[in-house]
Each structure stands twice: as structure tokens, then as C-alpha cells.
Amino acid sequence: MSSLGFRELWLLTCAFVIHHPDGRLRAIVSIHVDDCLGAGDLTCAPLWDGLKAQLMFGSWHSLLDGVKFLGRFIRQAPLPVGSVSIDLADYAKKVPLIEVSPGR
């Protein structure tokens, strides 16, 4: 990651950021075991290519198509909007329902 210019966040391990020279955030990447999730601006294509060359696990998908990451379905709207939605519906179906009696 550092060879591409990313630096790991001190308070959020396994999260890496890279900034433009003027300080604006360029990209952020989170790695969990063998899953990687990244988001960035329109200048990031060379960064993604570099990551693909260095991180040889799994397959690569675009957030524009939607991806499942850590039990969540995540999708990004096309730029210039770029908003991100996170859906936990499938994950929530797997959480057991525990009934609690009144007064307990």
C-alpha cells in the first residue's frame, strides 16, 4: 500500500488513505482478511490498477454494480453524485430473533 502512496490510519487499522497534494482526499481503502473495499475520485484508475497488481486475492467488482462486503450490500451512484448506499436486509435476515417476555 505504501508503495502506491497510501498511509494507514492510526485510529482505524486496515484503513488506508491517499490525498492530493493540496490535502483533498483522493482515495480510501479498507482491507478485511481477504476482502478489500475502496472508493476514490476520478484520478484513481492508476491506483486501482496498482492494487490489482499487488493484491492477488479474490476478484474485482465495481461499487457502481454493487458489491457484498462484510455482510452488507454496497452500491455507489455514478459521479458526479457519487453517493453510497448500504443495505443490511440480507444480513438482518440471518440475525436470530429473541423474544423477551414483558417485565423481564
C-alpha positions as CSV (number, residue, x, y, z in Angstrom):
1,M,0.0,0.0,0.0
2,S,2.8,2.4,0.9
3,S,4.5,1.9,-2.4
4,L,1.4,3.4,-4.1
5,G,1.3,6.3,-1.7
6,F,-1.3,5.1,0.8
7,R,-0.9,5.5,4.5
8,E,-2.7,3.5,7.2
9,L,-4.9,5.5,9.6
10,W,-3.6,5.5,13.2
11,L,-7.0,5.0,14.8
12,L,-8.5,2.7,12.2
13,T,-6.2,-0.1,11.4
14,C,-6.5,-1.7,8.0
15,A,-7.9,1.5,6.5
16,F,-5.6,3.3,4.1
17,V,-5.9,6.8,2.6
18,I,-4.1,8.8,0.0
19,H,-4.5,12.6,-0.5
20,H,-3.9,15.0,-3.4
21,P,-1.0,17.4,-2.9
22,D,-3.5,20.1,-1.8
23,G,-4.8,17.9,1.0
24,R,-8.1,16.8,-0.5
25,L,-8.9,13.1,0.0
26,R,-8.1,11.1,-3.2
27,A,-9.0,7.6,-2.1
28,I,-9.7,5.3,0.9
29,V,-9.3,1.6,1.1
30,S,-10.4,-0.9,3.8
31,I,-8.9,-4.4,4.0
32,H,-10.5,-7.2,6.0
33,V,-8.9,-10.6,5.8
34,D,-9.1,-11.3,2.1
35,D,-11.7,-8.6,1.2
36,C,-10.8,-5.1,0.1
37,L,-13.1,-2.1,-0.4
38,G,-12.0,1.1,-1.9
39,A,-13.5,4.4,-3.0
40,G,-12.0,7.4,-4.7
41,D,-12.2,10.2,-7.2
42,L,-11.8,10.2,-10.9
43,T,-8.0,10.2,-10.7
44,C,-7.8,6.8,-9.0
45,A,-7.6,4.4,-12.0
46,P,-3.8,4.1,-11.7
47,L,-4.2,3.4,-8.0
48,W,-6.7,0.6,-8.6
49,D,-4.5,-0.9,-11.3
50,G,-1.6,-0.9,-8.8
51,L,-3.7,-2.5,-6.1
52,K,-4.9,-5.2,-8.5
53,A,-1.2,-6.0,-9.4
54,Q,-0.2,-6.2,-5.7
55,L,-3.2,-7.8,-4.1
56,M,-3.7,-11.1,-5.8
57,F,-6.7,-12.4,-3.9
58,G,-10.3,-12.6,-4.9
59,S,-12.0,-10.9,-7.8
60,W,-12.6,-7.2,-8.5
61,H,-16.0,-5.6,-8.8
62,S,-17.2,-2.0,-9.1
63,L,-19.3,-0.3,-6.4
64,L,-21.3,1.0,-9.4
65,D,-22.5,-2.5,-9.9
66,G,-22.9,-3.2,-6.2
67,V,-20.8,-5.5,-4.0
68,K,-21.3,-7.5,-0.9
69,F,-18.7,-6.6,1.8
70,L,-18.8,-7.9,5.4
71,G,-22.5,-8.9,5.1
72,R,-23.5,-5.5,3.6
73,F,-24.6,-4.8,0.1
74,I,-23.0,-1.6,-1.0
75,R,-23.6,0.4,-4.1
76,Q,-22.3,3.8,-5.3
77,A,-24.2,6.2,-7.6
78,P,-22.3,7.3,-10.7
79,L,-20.2,10.5,-10.4
80,P,-20.7,13.4,-10.1
81,V,-23.2,12.4,-7.4
82,G,-21.2,9.5,-6.0
83,S,-23.4,8.8,-3.0
84,V,-23.1,5.4,-1.4
85,S,-26.0,3.3,-0.1
86,I,-25.6,0.4,2.3
87,D,-28.2,-2.3,2.6
88,L,-28.3,-4.7,5.6
89,A,-31.5,-6.6,4.6
90,D,-29.8,-9.9,3.8
91,Y,-27.6,-9.6,6.9
92,A,-30.6,-8.8,9.2
93,K,-32.5,-11.9,8.0
94,K,-29.7,-14.1,9.4
95,V,-29.8,-12.5,12.9
96,P,-31.9,-14.7,15.2
97,L,-35.0,-13.1,16.7
98,I,-35.1,-13.3,20.5
99,E,-38.4,-12.8,22.2
100,V,-38.4,-11.1,25.6
101,S,-41.3,-11.6,28.0
102,P,-42.8,-8.4,29.4
103,G,-41.5,-7.5,32.8
104,R,-38.1,-9.2,32.2
